[in-house]
Amino acid sequence: MYSLVIDCSHKENFIGLFKDTDNWICQRKFNGQPFEDLVENLKSTLSEASIDKAEISRFYTPHSPGSTLGIRVTQMMIQGLLKTCCISAKLTQYNGLYLSALLLFEKEIEKGTDNYLLTENGRHSWNVLKIDQNLKIKPVIQQYRLEELSELHGSFFYIPQMKTWSTPTVEVKEINYSPNQFLNVIELLNNPEVDTSHLFPASNTYVKWNRK
């Protein structure tokens, strides 16, 4: 049986199919709105790999952070498949900021200093994940208000969201969100001994556009 990653949380959408964790059988990147293009791109991916939807035994998709629309459209489509042709399949949801921090931890962080990965948390705050050994034990995403970010000291990596509400108040290295590297960290994402309870989003408070 096969596993499928569907990630529409950022500007570039991604679908990846694999059977073991060594390599992708097929992967596809596409732009555009998921509610318009996701179904057709999924069909094309499965057609290219010559498999049927019923052969998928596990789905992976992010629960946060990123485009609320892209995440919800993906979740609704997966739920539809789980209730129809993939009834025995499993669903695993992951945090995209955590995925990116694990990738940074393996190769890009500056040793001997504090390293942080940050992204927007709506209009008024930042999601910040410290890249240290706790990533493999108990990762914690913390929220900082716009004016509080400059209180942190170290090296900062930044993944912009589709709505970039404001500019970071610290010097950052902008990086790309890369779900195509999912298989490089799948073992940690699936590790039941890692406490990921602090990676799930809190309830959102929506702010009207015309409110200051």
GUDRENBA-498807 format. One record per residue: y, x, z of N, C-alpha, C, O, CB in turn. Coordinates in steps of 0.05 Angstrom, whole numbers, padded with zeros to 5 digits, always signed. Atoms other than C-alpha are relative to their C-alpha. Glycine has a CB too. Example, Ala and Ser with C-alpha at 12.3 -4.5 7.8 and 13.67 -1.06 7.14 Angstrom:
-00024+00018+00000-00090+00246+00156+00024+00018+00000+00024+00039+00013+00001-00020+00025/-00024-00016-00001-00021+00273+00143+00022-00015+00014+00044-00005+00018+00009+00009-00029/
//
This chain:
-00024+00017+00000+00000+00000+00000+00025+00018+00000+00024+00041+00006+00000-00019+00024/-00024-00015+00004+00072+00020-00011+00022-00007+00020+00022-00029+00032+00010-00005-00029/-00024+00005-00017+00137+00026+00029+00025+00001-00017+00026+00016-00037+00001+00021+00023/-00025+00003+00016+00206+00008+00003+00024+00003+00018+00027-00011+00038+00000-00027-00014/-00026-00003-00013+00274+00032+00026+00021-00014-00017+00023-00008-00041+00007+00030+00005/-00023+00013+00014+00333-00013+00007+00024+00004+00017+00026-00007+00040-00006-00030-00005/-00024-00006-00016+00401+00011+00030+00025-00006-00017+00031+00008-00036+00000+00031+00008/-00025+00008+00014+00464-00025+00006+00023+00000+00019+00041-00017+00018-00004-00028-00012/-00020+00000-00021+00507-00006+00065+00026+00015-00008+00046+00012+00005-00011+00012+00025/-00023-00016+00008+00555+00040+00027+00006-00005-00030-00006-00022-00042-00005+00030+00005/-00009+00005+00028+00589+00045-00041-00022+00002-00020-00023-00014-00038+00023+00019-00006/+00022-00003+00018+00528+00071-00077-00025-00012+00012-00033-00003+00034-00004+00030-00008/+00024+00013-00010+00467+00027-00068-00025+00016-00007-00025+00031-00027-00003-00029-00011/+00024-00016+00004+00397+00057-00063-00025-00017+00005-00027-00033+00023+00000+00024+00019/+00027+00011-00004+00325+00034-00072-00019+00023-00004-00018+00038-00024-00006-00024-00021/+00020-00022+00003+00267+00082-00060-00027-00010+00007-00031-00024+00027+00008+00023+00018/+00028+00009-00004+00192+00070-00065-00017+00025+00006-00015+00045-00008-00010-00015-00024/+00018-00022-00006+00140+00115-00032-00026-00011+00011-00028-00033+00021+00013+00020+00020/+00026+00007-00011+00067+00114-00012-00008+00017+00023-00021+00008+00042-00022+00002-00022/+00003-00018-00023+00065+00174+00033+00028+00012+00005+00046+00006-00010-00022+00022-00004/-00027-00011-00007+00122+00214+00064+00006+00026-00014+00025+00040-00007+00002+00004+00030/-00004-00025+00014+00116+00273+00017+00021-00002-00022+00037+00017-00026-00026+00010-00011/-00019+00002+00021+00157+00248-00041+00003-00030-00009-00014-00047-00003-00008+00017-00024/-00005+00026+00011+00187+00187-00075-00018-00005-00025-00021+00013-00042+00030-00003-00007/+00013+00008+00025+00146+00150-00127+00021-00007-00020+00019-00001-00044-00019-00024+00005/-00021+00008+00018+00209+00121-00155+00025-00005+00017+00023-00015+00040-00007-00026-00015/-00025+00005-00015+00282+00118-00133+00022-00008-00020+00022+00001-00043+00009+00024+00016/-00020+00010+00017+00343+00084-00161+00027-00003+00015+00027-00013+00037-00008-00028-00012/-00027+00003-00011+00418+00088-00147+00016-00018-00019+00013-00016-00043+00014+00027+00004/-00016+00017+00017+00466+00035-00172+00026-00009+00015+00026-00011+00040-00016-00024-00009/-00025+00011-00011+00538+00011-00161+00001-00030-00005-00016-00041-00017+00024+00015-00012/-00003+00028+00003+00563-00059-00159-00007-00016+00024-00018-00005+00044-00017-00010-00024/+00005+00018-00023+00556-00118-00112-00029-00006+00002-00042-00014-00017+00017-00026-00003/+00028+00006-00004+00487-00126-00082-00008-00029-00007-00030-00033-00017-00008+00006+00028/+00008+00028+00005+00489-00202-00088-00002-00005-00030-00013-00025-00039+00020-00019+00012/+00002+00003+00029+00496-00192-00164-00022+00017-00012-00035+00009-00031+00027+00007-00013/+00016-00021+00013+00454-00130-00178-00026+00008+00015-00043+00021+00003+00016+00024-00004/+00022-00010-00016+00403-00120-00122-00027-00010-00011-00046+00006-00014+00002-00008+00028/+00026+00012+00009+00348-00167-00148-00009+00013-00026-00032+00021-00029+00003-00030-00003/+00008-00012+00026+00349-00139-00219-00007+00029+00003-00026+00038-00010+00023-00003-00020/+00007-00028-00004+00349-00067-00195-00027+00003+00015-00041+00022+00010+00022+00014+00015/+00026+00000-00013+00290-00082-00149-00022-00005-00020-00042+00008-00020-00001-00020+00023/+00020+00006+00021+00252-00113-00207-00004+00024-00018-00027+00031-00024+00009-00024-00017/+00002-00023+00017+00267-00052-00250-00015+00023+00014-00030+00037+00001+00028+00009-00009/+00013-00021-00015+00244-00004-00195-00030-00005+00001-00046+00013-00004+00011+00002+00028/+00028+00006-00002+00178-00040-00185-00014+00001-00028-00037+00009-00030-00004-00028+00012/+00011-00002+00027+00168-00046-00260-00005+00029-00009-00025+00035-00021+00018-00015-00020/+00002-00028+00007+00180+00028-00270-00025+00013+00014-00038+00030+00002+00025+00016+00008/+00023-00011-00014+00127+00043-00217-00026-00015-00005-00047-00007+00004+00006-00001+00030/+00023+00016+00008+00080-00010-00245-00015-00011+00025-00039-00010+00027-00020+00016-00017/+00013+00013-00023+00068-00045-00178+00012-00028+00004+00033-00034-00006+00005+00017+00026/-00009+00028-00006+00074-00117-00154+00013-00001+00028+00006+00015+00045-00024-00019-00002/-00014+00003-00026+00118-00140-00096-00020-00003+00022-00016+00007+00044+00019-00024+00000/+00020+00005-00020+00055-00161-00059-00013+00025+00010-00026+00024+00031-00021-00019-00010/+00012-00026-00009+00033-00088-00054+00018+00015+00020+00010+00036+00029-00005+00017-00025/-00018-00013-00020+00092-00071-00008-00009-00008+00028-00010-00031+00034+00030-00008-00006/+00009+00005-00027+00069-00064+00064+00021+00006+00021+00018-00002+00044-00025+00017+00006/-00022-00005-00020+00134-00040+00097+00026+00003-00015+00029+00015-00036-00006+00026+00016/-00027-00002+00009+00208-00047+00085+00017+00016+00020+00013+00013+00044+00012-00028-00005/-00019-00014-00017+00262-00001+00112+00028-00007-00010+00033-00007-00035-00005+00031-00001/-00028+00006+00008+00336-00021+00112+00018+00005+00025+00009+00001+00047+00002-00029-00010/-00018-00005-00022+00397-00004+00155+00010-00026+00013+00014-00046-00001+00023+00017-00008/-00013+00023-00013+00425-00052+00207+00030+00005+00004+00045-00013+00010-00014-00006+00027/-00028-00008-00004+00491-00013+00213+00002+00030-00005-00019+00043-00005+00011-00008+00028/-00026+00013+00006+00542+00015+00200+00002-00003-00030-00015+00005-00045+00024+00016+00011/-00004+00002+00028+00571-00002+00133+00009-00027-00009+00018-00043+00007-00024+00008-00015/-00009+00025+00012+00585-00060+00087-00016-00023+00012-00040-00025+00008-00004+00001-00030/+00013+00023-00011+00570-00124+00124-00013-00017-00021-00036-00027-00018+00020-00018+00016/+00011+00015+00022+00559-00160+00058-00025+00013-00011-00045-00001-00014+00021-00004-00022/+00023-00013+00011+00512-00108+00030-00024+00000+00019-00047-00004+00010+00007+00029-00006/+00022+00000-00020+00471-00105+00095-00012-00028+00002-00037-00031+00003+00010+00009+00027/+00011+00028-00004+00465-00181+00101-00015-00009-00025-00035-00022-00023+00023-00019+00006/+00014+00008+00024+00447-00192+00028-00028+00013-00002-00047+00000-00009+00017+00008-00025/+00026-00013+00000+00392-00140+00034-00019-00012+00020-00043-00017+00013+00004+00030+00006/+00018+00012-00020+00365-00169+00098-00010-00028-00008-00033-00034-00003+00016-00002+00027/+00008+00026+00009+00364-00239+00069-00022+00002-00022-00041-00014-00022+00024-00016-00010/+00020-00003+00021+00326-00215+00007-00027+00009+00012-00048-00002+00004+00010+00019-00021/+00025-00009-00013+00275-00178+00050-00013-00022+00015-00038-00025+00014+00006+00024+00018/+00012+00022-00015+00265-00238+00095-00013-00020-00018-00034-00031-00012+00022-00014+00017/+00012+00018+00019+00252-00280+00034-00027+00011-00010-00046-00005-00013+00018-00004-00024/+00026-00012+00009+00198-00231+00010-00021-00001+00023-00044-00006+00017+00005+00029-00008/+00019+00001-00022+00167-00229+00080-00012-00028+00004-00034-00030+00014+00014+00009+00026/+00010+00027-00004+00160-00304+00080-00015-00011-00024-00026-00033-00023+00024-00018+00006/+00013+00010+00024+00132-00310+00010-00023+00019-00009-00046+00013-00004+00020-00003-00023/+00021-00017+00012+00095-00253-00025-00008+00024+00016-00028+00038+00010+00008+00009-00027/+00006-00024-00017+00096-00199+00029-00004-00008+00029+00008+00004+00047+00023+00021-00002/+00002+00013-00026+00074-00240+00089-00010+00019+00022-00002+00017+00045-00019-00024-00001/+00011-00018-00020+00036-00184+00124+00016+00026+00002+00009+00044+00018-00029+00007-00007/-00016-00025+00000+00089-00130+00111+00016+00001+00026+00021-00019+00039+00018+00001-00024/-00016-00005-00023+00130-00099+00167+00028+00008-00008+00033+00017-00031-00013+00022+00017/-00028-00008+00005+00205-00088+00171+00010+00019+00022+00007+00013+00046+00018-00025-00001/-00012-00020-00018+00238-00027+00203+00029+00003-00007+00036+00009-00030-00015+00027-00001/-00028-00004+00004+00313-00025+00211+00010+00025+00014+00001+00032+00036+00016-00025+00010/-00010-00025-00011+00351+00040+00223+00030+00000-00001+00043-00017-00014-00012+00024-00016/-00028-00004-00001+00421+00063+00237+00008+00022-00020-00002+00045-00018+00011+00007+00028/-00007-00020+00021+00453+00099+00177+00015+00024+00011+00012+00046+00000+00017-00014-00021/-00014-00022-00011+00498+00142+00220-00020+00019+00013-00017+00043+00012+00021-00009+00020/+00021-00016-00013+00437+00166+00259-00016+00015-00021-00022+00039-00018-00019-00018+00016/+00014-00013+00021+00400+00181+00194+00017+00025-00010+00005+00047-00013-00004-00019-00024/-00017-00022+00009+00460+00224+00171+00002+00022+00020+00003+00046+00013+00027-00011-00008/-00002-00020-00021+00466+00259+00238-00025+00018+00001-00024+00042+00005+00005-00013+00027/+00025-00016+00000+00392+00280+00235+00000+00019-00023-00009+00042-00020-00024-00019-00002/-00001-00018+00023+00403+00309+00166+00019+00024+00005+00013+00046-00002+00009-00015-00025/-00019-00021-00007+00463+00348+00191-00011+00019+00021-00007+00044+00019+00026-00012+00010/+00012-00016-00021+00426+00372+00252-00019+00022-00010-00020+00044+00001-00015-00017+00020/+00020-00018+00011+00374+00406+00209+00013+00023-00015+00000+00044-00018-00019-00014-00018/-00010-00021+00018+00421+00447+00165+00029+00007+00000+00037+00029-00008-00008-00007-00027/-00028-00005+00005+00496+00441+00169+00018+00003+00025+00041+00012+00022+00011-00023-00016/-00018-00001-00023+00522+00440+00240+00006+00029+00008-00009+00047+00003-00012-00014+00024/-00009-00026-00009+00560+00499+00269-00011+00005+00028-00005-00009+00047+00031+00002+00000/+00013-00006-00026+00520+00531+00325+00021+00010+00020+00041+00023+00012-00022+00021-00004/-00018-00010-00021+00555+00545+00391+00025-00017+00004+00043-00009+00019+00008+00028-00006/-00023+00017-00004+00605+00488+00385-00010-00029+00000-00032-00035-00008+00021+00004-00023/+00007+00028+00000+00605+00413+00395+00004-00011-00028+00024-00005-00041+00017-00016+00020/-00001+00012+00027+00591+00375+00330-00002-00030+00002-00018-00041+00017-00023+00012-00018/-00001+00029-00001+00607+00302+00317-00001-00011-00029+00009+00001-00048+00025-00009+00015/-00001+00015+00025+00594+00253+00261+00014-00026+00005+00008-00040+00025-00029-00005-00012/-00015+00024-00005+00643+00196+00255+00003-00017-00025+00001-00007-00047+00027+00007+00012/-00006+00019+00022+00657+00135+00213+00016-00023+00012+00017-00026+00036-00026-00010-00013/-00016+00022-00009+00700+00073+00217-00016-00021+00015-00039-00026+00008+00015-00013-00023/+00012+00022-00014+00684+00018+00266+00020-00023-00002+00033-00030+00018-00007+00006+00030/-00021+00020+00005+00727-00037+00236+00027+00013-00001+00030+00036-00009-00001-00020+00023/-00027-00008+00004+00802-00032+00237+00011+00017+00023+00029+00034+00018+00017-00024-00003/-00013-00011-00024+00816-00007+00308-00015+00022+00014-00005+00031+00035+00006-00022+00018/+00014-00020-00015+00764+00044+00327-00019+00016-00018-00022+00009-00041-00016-00012+00024/+00019-00017+00014+00713+00097+00307-00027+00000+00013-00029-00002+00038+00011+00030-00002/+00027-00005-00011+00638+00103+00315-00004+00030-00001+00000+00043-00021-00022-00015-00017/+00003-00029-00002+00623+00174+00339-00028+00006+00011-00036-00005+00032+00022+00012+00018/+00027-00008-00008+00554+00206+00345+00000+00030+00004+00005+00045-00016-00022-00009-00020/+00001-00028-00005+00548+00274+00378-00027+00012-00011-00048+00000-00006+00003+00007+00030/+00023-00012+00013+00500+00320+00340-00011+00022+00018-00002+00045+00016+00007+00010-00029/+00012-00019-00018+00459+00354+00393-00029-00007+00005-00040-00024-00009+00015+00001+00028/+00029+00005-00005+00388+00355+00422-00006-00028+00008-00029-00037+00005-00009+00019+00022/+00005+00028-00007+00397+00284+00448-00007-00017-00024-00017-00039-00020+00024-00011+00015/+00007+00015+00024+00390+00261+00376-00030-00006-00001-00038-00027-00011+00009+00014-00025/+00029+00002+00001+00315+00271+00384-00012-00012+00025-00036-00013+00028-00012+00027-00006/+00010+00012-00025+00311+00238+00452+00013-00027+00005+00000-00047+00007+00006+00019+00024/-00015+00025-00006+00366+00187+00465+00027+00002-00013+00047+00007+00000+00003-00004+00031/-00026-00001+00014+00421+00185+00412+00018-00023+00009+00008-00045+00013-00004-00001-00031/-00019+00020-00010+00483+00147+00432+00025+00000-00019+00038+00021-00023+00009+00006+00029/-00025+00003+00015+00538+00121+00386+00021-00011+00019+00017-00032+00033-00004-00019-00024/-00022+00009-00017+00604+00115+00424+00023-00009-00017+00027+00001-00040+00008+00023+00019/-00023+00010+00014+00666+00078+00404+00026+00012+00012+00029+00013+00036+00002-00031+00001/-00025-00012-00008+00734+00112+00407+00023-00015-00014+00021-00021-00038+00002+00030-00006/-00023+00011+00012+00801+00079+00395+00014+00021-00018+00009+00045-00015+00020-00012+00021/-00012-00018+00019+00844+00108+00340+00014+00024+00013+00012+00046+00004+00020-00015-00017/-00016-00021-00013+00888+00147+00388-00017+00018+00018-00008+00039+00027+00022-00012+00016/+00017-00016-00018+00829+00173+00429-00016+00022-00014-00026+00040-00001-00019-00018+00014/+00017-00019+00015+00794+00212+00374+00009+00028+00004-00007+00047+00005+00000-00007-00030/-00011-00027-00003+00840+00272+00382-00006+00012+00027+00000+00036+00031+00030+00000-00005/+00007-00011-00026+00816+00280+00454-00026+00016-00002-00032+00032+00016-00003-00022+00020/+00025-00015+00003+00749+00307+00428+00007+00028-00013+00026+00031-00028-00020-00016-00018/-00004-00027+00011+00743+00381+00410-00027+00010-00011-00048+00008+00002+00010+00020+00022/+00024-00011+00013+00693+00413+00362+00003-00002-00030+00025-00003-00041-00024-00015+00010/+00001+00003+00028+00672+00406+00290-00007-00029-00007-00024-00041+00006-00020+00020-00013/+00003+00028+00006+00676+00338+00257-00009-00005-00029+00003+00007-00047+00026-00015+00006/+00009+00009+00026+00638+00308+00199+00007-00030-00003+00007-00044+00017-00031+00005-00005/-00010+00027+00004+00661+00243+00168-00013-00013-00024-00013-00002-00046+00031+00001-00003/+00010+00017+00022+00628+00189+00126+00018-00024-00003+00019-00041+00015-00030-00009+00005/-00018+00023+00003+00680+00140+00099-00015-00025-00008-00035-00024-00022+00021+00006-00022/+00011+00026+00007+00663+00067+00095+00014-00011-00025+00034+00001-00034+00003-00020+00023/-00012+00012+00023+00680+00022+00036+00028-00009+00006+00046-00008-00011-00016-00023-00010/-00027+00007-00009+00740-00003+00076+00009+00023+00019+00001+00024+00042+00001-00028+00015/-00010-00022-00016+00775+00060+00101+00026-00008+00013+00048-00005+00002+00004+00026-00017/-00022+00012-00014+00821+00029+00152+00022+00020+00006+00046+00014+00005-00009-00014+00025/-00020-00020-00008+00855+00094+00174-00011+00028-00005-00034+00031-00011+00008-00004+00030/+00008-00027+00004+00854+00169+00169-00008+00013+00027+00006+00008+00046+00023+00016-00013/+00007-00013-00026+00818+00210+00223+00022+00017+00010+00036+00030-00005-00026+00017-00004/-00021-00015-00013+00865+00242+00272-00009+00028+00008+00005+00043+00022+00010-00014+00025/+00011-00028-00004+00822+00306+00274-00007+00011-00028-00010-00004-00047-00024+00000+00020/+00008-00012+00025+00805+00355+00219-00030-00005-00004-00047+00001+00013+00006+00031+00000/+00028+00008+00005+00740+00332+00186-00010+00012-00026+00006+00020-00044-00002-00031-00002/+00014-00007+00025+00690+00353+00133-00013-00026-00010-00031-00036+00003-00021+00023+00003/+00011+00025+00011+00676+00292+00090-00026+00005-00013-00029+00024-00029+00020-00013-00020/+00027-00002+00012+00603+00283+00071-00008-00026-00012+00003-00047-00006-00020+00009+00022/+00010+00023+00013+00566+00235+00028-00023-00013+00016-00038+00001+00029-00010+00006-00028/+00022+00014-00011+00520+00182+00055-00024+00002-00019-00021-00004-00042+00007-00030+00006/+00022-00008+00018+00451+00201+00028-00027-00013+00009-00044+00001+00019-00003+00030+00000/+00026+00012-00006+00394+00150+00038-00022+00011-00017-00046+00007-00010+00002-00030-00004/+00021-00012+00017+00357+00186-00018-00014+00023+00015-00035+00033+00006+00012+00011-00026/+00012-00021-00016+00342+00239+00036-00016-00012+00024-00023+00002+00043+00020+00019+00011/+00013+00015-00021+00308+00186+00080-00027+00013+00008-00033+00015+00032-00005-00029-00009/+00027-00010-00006+00239+00218+00074+00001+00026+00016-00019+00034+00029-00015+00005-00025/-00003-00025-00015+00266+00283+00105+00000-00005+00030-00005+00014+00046+00025+00015-00008/-00002+00006-00029+00275+00248+00173-00016-00024+00008-00012-00035+00030+00029-00004+00007/+00015+00025-00005+00226+00190+00169-00016+00002+00026-00019-00018+00040-00018-00007-00023/+00016-00003-00024+00183+00218+00225+00016-00006+00025+00006-00018+00044-00013+00027+00002/-00017+00005-00023+00241+00217+00274+00009-00029+00001+00012-00040+00022+00024+00019+00000/-00009+00028+00001+00265+00149+00251-00023-00019+00009-00017-00040+00020+00008-00007-00028/+00023+00017-00008+00194+00122+00264-00011+00007+00027-00029-00006+00037-00022+00003-00021/+00011-00009-00026+00183+00159+00330+00006-00020+00022+00029-00024+00029+00012+00028+00007/-00004+00020-00021+00172+00106+00384+00010+00012+00026+00019-00003+00044-00025-00015+00005/-00009-00013-00025+00189+00157+00439+00030+00005+00000+00041+00011+00021-00015+00026+00004/-00029-00003+00000+00261+00162+00416+00013-00026+00008+00008-00047-00004+00010+00010-00029/-00014+00024-00009+00306+00113+00453+00024-00005-00019+00044+00009-00017+00009+00003+00029/-00021+00007+00019+00348+00082+00398+00016-00024+00008+00031-00036-00009-00012-00004-00028/-00014+00025-00009+00376+00025+00440+00030+00002-00002+00043-00019-00003-00009-00006+00028/-00029-00003+00001+00446+00054+00437+00010+00004-00028+00033+00012-00033+00009+00024+00017/-00008-00002+00028+00447+00054+00361+00005-00027-00013+00015-00028-00035-00021+00015-00016/-00004+00027+00011+00449-00021+00351+00029-00008+00004+00041-00002+00025-00019-00020+00012/-00028+00007-00002+00518-00050+00338+00005-00021+00021-00011-00039+00026+00010-00011-00027/-00008+00021-00018+00555-00089+00390+00011-00024-00016+00014-00021-00041+00022+00010+00020/-00010+00023+00015+00580-00158+00372+00028+00006-00011+00045+00018+00003+00002-00025+00018/-00025-00006+00013+00638-00154+00323+00022-00020+00007+00016-00044+00010-00004+00001-00030/-00023+00017-00002+00707-00182+00335+00017+00003-00025+00028+00024-00030+00016+00006+00026/-00014-00002+00025+00740-00199+00270+00030-00005+00004+00038-00022+00019-00012-00020-00020/-00029+00002-00003+00815-00189+00263+00011-00010-00026+00004+00000-00048+00012+00028+00006/-00012+00011+00024+00856-00230+00214+00017+00021-00014+00029+00039-00001+00017-00025+00007/-00014-00020+00016+00888-00191+00158+00030+00002+00008+00042+00023+00007-00002-00006-00030/-00028+00000-00005+00958-00212+00178+00008+00006+00029+00031+00004+00037+00012-00026-00009/-00006-00006-00028+00951-00194+00251+00006+00030+00003-00009+00046-00007-00023-00009+00018/-00008-00027-00005+00986-00130+00273-00017+00013+00023-00013+00036+00029+00030+00002+00006/
//
